[in-house]
Amino acid sequence: MIINRAFYRETASSTLAIASVLLVVMVLMSMTLLLGRAVRGDQPSEIVYLLLGFQTLAKVDVLLPLALYLGLLLTLSRWYRDSEMTVLAACGVGLMHFLRPALKLGLVFALIVAVGSFYFTPLAARQIDKVKNESTHRSDPNFSAPGVFVESISKGRIFYAEHIQDNGDVAGVFVSSLEEGKQGVMMAKYGHVFTDSKTGDKFFALHNGTLYEGEPGMPNYRILEFDIYNLRIEPKKLLDVPVTTSGLPSVLMFSRSADREVNAELHWRLGKTLASFVLILFAMALAYTDLRRGRLSNLFVAIVVYFIYSNLLGIGETMLQKGSVPAALGLWWVHGGMALVAIHLLIQRAHNQPLWALPAIFKRQ
């Protein structure tokens, strides 16, 4: 049917456009936070883009239902605003006609969300924990934030560099370390990290500097000047990263569903898939545009509904973790309640009745 094809085409294009915008906003926000941590020296700069990729992958299953919700809403709103829905209604094609194609489109997106929620999001969570663990236990100095004192795991060393040169070397180097009970301070003109080709060991080479060893005023205190000083960087043994609940593979969750946190996480992953269908019902019910109230009045209401729905899911997940609701009930009460509200509003809209009607007792006689 020509109308259905036009509906699919415009809704899909609007959804993809909104998803692209939301993705860009999310990436920029995540990048800002990650770069801020790198500048403060809390994490190496070389893992910023790796973490950014995994964090983006972990949020796709949340982004797509929202994009479909807004895409469908804006498509039908434009049709109402341009009187296309009025013309279609005169031809016998009402709002309920688009329920089936909207649900078919929602099924496609729900399958994508399900794959992301049950597989890619936990995978991304595990990789994020792994990358953070490796960066935490690295022993080589991190000079991604010049002008900041950075503590290394290895032997309690503290590194400082004034700035990074174009060739990657660091200039104005300061190193403080405590080895075998002796306090040592080194200041060098510049330095760089290299790997020994024979042994594979890493070294931090300091050039044109001075070593102050021992405590000033004591007999063992000495000052040495050097042209090159190779400071060995001892690798730190990596610890096994415990798998968090958010990173637990979905296959294992079914066998551990008796655990409250695991059960809550399982319902949360399933909930992101089911939310696509509930949001479709709300989008169709709220799509009508009354130009006397402004073109974006229904969009504001739709966003409020989305935040209420998402907050209820978050509250429900917390209640599941605490055991405040039965494990078997899960988050079904949230989805069921919101679905009933959406169906009621959709029926009201299909019969051209007000969505928010006051009880008769409050109406003026």
PyMOL commands that set and color helices and strands:
alter all, ss='L'
color gray80, all
select helices_A, chain A and resi 2-40+45-81+84-90+95-136+154-156+245-247+250-255+260-286+291-293+297-322+332-350+360-362
alter helices_A, ss='H'
color red, helices_A
select strands_A, chain A and resi 150-151+158-164+170-179+182-195+202-213+222-233
alter strands_A, ss='S'
color yellow, strands_A
deselect
rebuild
show_as cartoon
